[in-house]
Amino acid sequence: MADRVSAVFTDRKDAERAVDWLRENDVPKDAISVISPQAQEKREDAQDAAKGAGTGAAVGAGVGALFGLAAALIPGVGPFITAGALAHLLGVTGGAMASGAIVGATSGGLAGALSHWGLNEAESKYYAGEIERGGTWVGVDLDKADTSKSTIQEAFRRYNGRFAT
């Protein structure tokens, strides 16, 4: 199992603050992954972005200002924005739809992607369910970061991040 740390945030602004903290503490952006459901009022834009129309306007500011976000349309689940190593793993680039990497019409697709990224089955299912309920997930690949797991966990807690049990 890969060495990872991740948390889910109920408030997207808390997740953004956690990502800001990671970047300010020299965690490389290619070590950080983010998954967040699109806000209801932006679903149409996200769907357009997922079809290749572009991502800039669809994802807005916040985490997107730190590094490029891509939109993924997960059938049966809806539009999501994703960034970092997990976006590359899913094959989501430049607003393209995650076609082969996420299959299925339930959170099983998200759980599978998180599992493939390096989380165990219980963690993957927990985080997938939380993302579907509107949470924003942030993960860090510790193999690419010089910051300790406990330090990152402490920062995630500071910004109201919740961990899989």
C-alpha positions in Angstrom: 0.0 0.0 0.0 1.3 3.4 -0.9 2.0 6.0 1.8 -0.8 8.4 1.6 -2.8 10.8 3.9 -6.2 12.2 3.1 -9.2 13.8 4.7 -12.6 15.0 3.7 -13.9 18.5 4.4 -17.5 19.5 4.7 -16.8 23.1 3.9 -15.0 23.6 0.6 -13.3 26.7 2.0 -11.8 24.6 4.7 -10.4 22.3 2.0 -9.0 25.3 0.2 -7.3 26.5 3.3 -5.8 23.0 3.9 -4.5 23.0 0.3 -3.1 26.5 0.8 -1.3 25.3 3.9 0.2 22.4 2.0 1.5 24.7 -0.7 2.8 27.2 1.8 4.7 24.3 3.5 6.4 23.2 0.3 4.3 20.1 -0.4 4.7 19.9 -4.2 1.5 20.3 -6.2 2.0 16.9 -7.9 1.8 15.3 -4.4 -1.7 16.9 -3.8 -4.9 15.5 -5.1 -8.4 17.0 -4.7 -11.9 15.8 -5.6 -14.9 17.9 -5.0 -18.5 17.7 -6.4 -19.5 20.7 -8.5 -21.9 23.1 -6.8 -25.5 22.6 -8.0 -25.6 26.0 -9.6 -22.5 25.1 -11.7 -23.5 21.6 -12.8 -24.3 22.7 -16.4 -20.9 24.4 -16.7 -19.1 21.4 -15.3 -20.9 19.1 -17.7 -19.8 21.3 -20.6 -16.2 21.3 -19.2 -16.3 17.5 -18.9 -17.2 17.3 -22.6 -14.0 19.2 -23.4 -15.3 22.8 -23.6 -12.7 24.0 -21.1 -12.3 24.2 -17.3 -11.4 27.7 -16.3 -14.9 29.2 -16.0 -16.5 26.0 -14.8 -14.3 25.4 -11.7 -13.9 29.0 -10.6 -11.3 30.2 -8.0 -10.1 28.7 -4.8 -8.3 25.5 -5.2 -8.3 26.1 -9.0 -6.0 29.1 -8.5 -3.4 26.8 -7.0 -3.2 24.4 -10.0 -5.3 23.4 -12.9 -8.5 21.5 -12.2 -10.3 19.3 -14.6 -13.9 18.4 -14.7 -15.1 14.8 -14.7 -18.6 13.7 -15.4 -19.3 10.4 -13.5 -22.4 8.8 -14.9 -25.1 8.4 -12.3 -23.1 10.5 -9.8 -22.7 13.8 -11.6 -20.0 16.4 -12.3 -16.9 16.6 -10.1 -13.8 18.6 -10.2 -10.5 17.0 -9.6 -6.8 18.0 -9.4 -3.4 16.7 -8.9 -2.0 13.2 -9.1 -5.5 11.6 -8.9 -6.7 13.6 -11.9 -3.8 12.2 -13.9 -4.4 8.7 -12.7 -8.0 9.0 -13.9 -7.0 10.3 -17.2 -8.8 13.6 -16.6 -6.8 16.4 -18.3 -7.8 19.7 -19.9 -11.5 19.2 -19.0 -11.7 15.8 -20.7 -14.3 13.3 -19.4 -12.9 10.5 -17.3 -13.9 7.8 -19.7 -12.1 4.5 -19.0 -10.8 5.1 -15.5 -14.1 5.6 -13.7 -16.8 3.1 -14.7 -20.1 2.5 -13.2 -23.0 4.6 -12.1 -22.4 4.8 -8.3 -19.8 5.8 -5.8 -18.1 2.5 -6.7 -16.3 4.5 -9.4 -15.0 7.0 -7.0 -14.1 4.3 -4.4 -12.3 2.4 -7.1 -10.3 5.4 -8.2 -9.4 6.2 -4.6 -8.4 2.6 -4.1 -6.3 2.6 -7.2 -4.6 5.8 -5.9 -3.5 3.9 -2.8 -6.2 3.9 -0.2 -7.6 0.7 1.4 -11.1 -0.5 0.6 -12.7 0.9 3.8 -11.1 4.3 3.4 -12.0 4.4 -0.3 -15.7 3.6 0.4 -15.9 6.1 3.3 -14.4 9.0 1.3 -16.4 8.2 -1.9 -19.6 8.4 0.2 -18.5 11.7 1.8 -17.7 13.2 -1.6 -21.1 12.2 -2.9 -22.7 13.9 0.0 -20.9 17.1 -0.9 -17.6 16.8 0.9 -14.3 17.9 -0.7 -11.5 15.3 -0.4 -7.8 16.2 -0.2 -5.1 13.6 -0.4 -1.3 13.8 -0.3 1.2 11.3 -1.7 3.8 11.2 1.1 6.4 9.7 -1.2 6.5 13.0 -3.0 6.4 15.3 0.1 9.0 16.1 2.6 6.4 16.8 5.3 5.5 14.1 7.8 2.2 12.3 7.9 1.5 13.5 11.4 2.2 17.1 10.5 -0.2 17.0 7.5 -2.9 15.2 9.6 -2.6 18.0 12.2 -3.0 20.6 9.5 -6.1 18.8 8.1 -7.6 18.6 11.6 -6.9 22.4 12.1 -9.1 23.0 9.0 -11.8 20.6 10.1 -10.7 17.6 8.0 -12.2 14.3 8.9 -10.4 11.0 8.4 -11.7 7.5 7.6 -11.7 5.4 10.7 
